[in-house]
Amino acid sequence: MNWKLAEKINKIKGLTAVQRSILFALAGYANEKNQCWPAVLSIADTAGVSKRYTILTLRELEKMKILKVEFVSENGKTKTNVYTVLVEIDENESILRDDLTSPINRLGMISDHGGDDPRSGGGMILDQGGDDLRSSEVDTLNRYTRTDTENNKKTIQKNKKDEKKKALTEMINIKFEIFWDLYPRQQDRKDALKKFTTIVGKKMSIADEIIEGTKQHATLWKTKNTETEYIPKPAKFLSKGSYEDDLSKQNTTIWDKYL
């Protein structure tokens, strides 16, 4: 996962849930240049939508100038598509004030010769106003400089962690919306979201398993004209892990556990 790209995608406004899901899927394959070249079917599987809908959404994003699609060919034949997500990635460099990168630039000047400078008075530091700072005061200033730098680094790390957590939460919410749209009995949404988050929070790939399993169950319920009252509530469906059922190996008696 290109987390820097995911963080930027998370901040784009006006996207539909599917558009954002497709972009997050691309971020999962993208390199540091925001480029990737997965198959359309791979994007569809990761995003949890159909191949046809994926193609339409990719075209929408291209028209919106959020995505650039290039055809890389070999010997005149199309080889693959290269996708570039058109958002800028800000490099998080260390935040060091210029006046703190040299020992006491903001207070005065320090000799680079360890006291050989005749103005230094044998290791003393002179400021531009003529007042001097002794070595003990220089140590104090250096200590605060180091502390300031360390605090800035900690702040950057915390911000990165918070952004990753926010991006993960957004991705879980997107996956849940897809699950919720597919599920025939939309009841007790809050309980369902809580259970979905608990399950998917442990391993993100489970979201795709839930979506795929829900598709199969929804299709079978529709085929059997199953009454809504006999379909389990979403939270119960998730709790029991019903999305893991292999319906291809089961007969109609599968419905007995729902009756």
HELIX and SHEET records of a PDB file:
HELIX    1   1 TRP A    3  LYS A   11  1                                   9    
HELIX    2   2 ALA A   17  TYR A   29  1                                  13    
HELIX    3   3 VAL A   40  ALA A   47  1                                   8    
HELIX    4   4 LYS A   51  LYS A   63  1                                  13    
HELIX    5   5 ASP A   98  THR A  101  1                                   4    
HELIX    6   6 SER A  135  LEU A  182  1                                  48    
HELIX    7   7 ARG A  189  LYS A  202  1                                  14    
HELIX    8   8 ILE A  206  THR A  223  1                                  18    
HELIX    9   9 THR A  228  TYR A  230  5                                   3    
HELIX   10  10 PRO A  234  SER A  239  1                                   6    
HELIX   11  11 SER A  242  GLU A  244  5                                   3    
HELIX   12  12 LEU A  247  LYS A  249  5                                   3    
HELIX   13  13 THR A  252  TYR A  258  5                                   7    
SHEET    1   A 3 GLN A  35  CYS A  36  0                                        
SHEET    2   A 3 LYS A  77  VAL A  85 -1                                        
SHEET    3   A 3 LEU A  67  GLU A  74 -1                                        
SHEET    1   B 2 ILE A 125  LEU A 126  0                                        
SHEET    2   B 2 ASP A 132  LEU A 133 -1                                        
END                                                                             
